[in-house]
Amino acid sequence: MIYSLFATCKLHQVNPYEWLLDVLRKINDPEYGGRFSDLLPHRWKKNTSTSA
């Protein structure tokens, strides 16, 4: 499963290391609110590129 997520990162030109670090931080944060679909690589890229 993790391999398919890394392949999705590659497909959407997302750095898998940065993505994984951020995802691990957010899933452990009780204030994140469980919006796990936003952590998929293609959505994560949209959310992080607009906030930077």
HUMOMO-V869232 format. One record per residue. N is the residue number from 1. RES is the residue in one small letter. PSI is psi in whole degrees, -180 to 180 (* if undefined). NEAR is the number of other ideal C-beta (glycine too) atoms within 10 Angstrom. D_LAST is the distance of its C-alpha to the last C-alpha in Angstrom with 1 decimal. Layout:
# HUMOMO-V869232
n=N res=RES psi=PSI near=NEAR d_last=D_LAST
n=N res=RES psi=PSI near=NEAR d_last=D_LAST
This chain:
# HUMOMO-V869232
n=1 res=m psi=-43 near=5 d_last=28.6
n=2 res=i psi=-34 near=8 d_last=25.9
n=3 res=y psi=-41 near=7 d_last=26.9
n=4 res=s psi=-34 near=8 d_last=26.3
n=5 res=l psi=-40 near=17 d_last=22.7
n=6 res=f psi=-37 near=16 d_last=22.1
n=7 res=a psi=-37 near=12 d_last=23.8
n=8 res=t psi=-38 near=15 d_last=21.5
n=9 res=c psi=-47 near=21 d_last=18.5
n=10 res=k psi=-44 near=12 d_last=20.3
n=11 res=l psi=-38 near=10 d_last=21.1
n=12 res=h psi=13 near=15 d_last=17.6
n=13 res=q psi=49 near=9 d_last=16.4
n=14 res=v psi=135 near=21 d_last=14.4
n=15 res=n psi=114 near=13 d_last=15.0
n=16 res=p psi=-33 near=15 d_last=17.5
n=17 res=y psi=-48 near=10 d_last=17.4
n=18 res=e psi=-41 near=12 d_last=13.7
n=19 res=w psi=-49 near=21 d_last=14.2
n=20 res=l psi=-42 near=16 d_last=17.5
n=21 res=l psi=-45 near=11 d_last=16.4
n=22 res=d psi=-42 near=15 d_last=13.8
n=23 res=v psi=-44 near=17 d_last=16.4
n=24 res=l psi=-36 near=11 d_last=19.1
n=25 res=r psi=-45 near=10 d_last=17.4
n=26 res=k psi=-38 near=17 d_last=16.8
n=27 res=i psi=-18 near=11 d_last=20.3
n=28 res=n psi=-4 near=8 d_last=21.8
n=29 res=d psi=114 near=9 d_last=20.2
n=30 res=p psi=-21 near=6 d_last=22.7
n=31 res=e psi=-7 near=5 d_last=20.3
n=32 res=y psi=-33 near=13 d_last=18.2
n=33 res=g psi=11 near=9 d_last=21.0
n=34 res=g psi=25 near=9 d_last=21.9
n=35 res=r psi=65 near=10 d_last=19.6
n=36 res=f psi=-27 near=11 d_last=20.2
n=37 res=s psi=-24 near=7 d_last=20.1
n=38 res=d psi=-11 near=14 d_last=16.3
n=39 res=l psi=-4 near=17 d_last=16.2
n=40 res=l psi=143 near=16 d_last=17.9
n=41 res=p psi=-43 near=21 d_last=16.1
n=42 res=h psi=-34 near=12 d_last=15.9
n=43 res=r psi=-37 near=13 d_last=14.5
n=44 res=w psi=-41 near=19 d_last=12.2
n=45 res=k psi=-44 near=16 d_last=10.7
n=46 res=k psi=-44 near=11 d_last=10.3
n=47 res=n psi=-36 near=13 d_last=8.9
n=48 res=t psi=-30 near=13 d_last=6.2
n=49 res=s psi=-29 near=9 d_last=5.4
n=50 res=t psi=-25 near=7 d_last=5.6
n=51 res=s psi=-9 near=6 d_last=3.8
n=52 res=a psi=* near=5 d_last=0.0
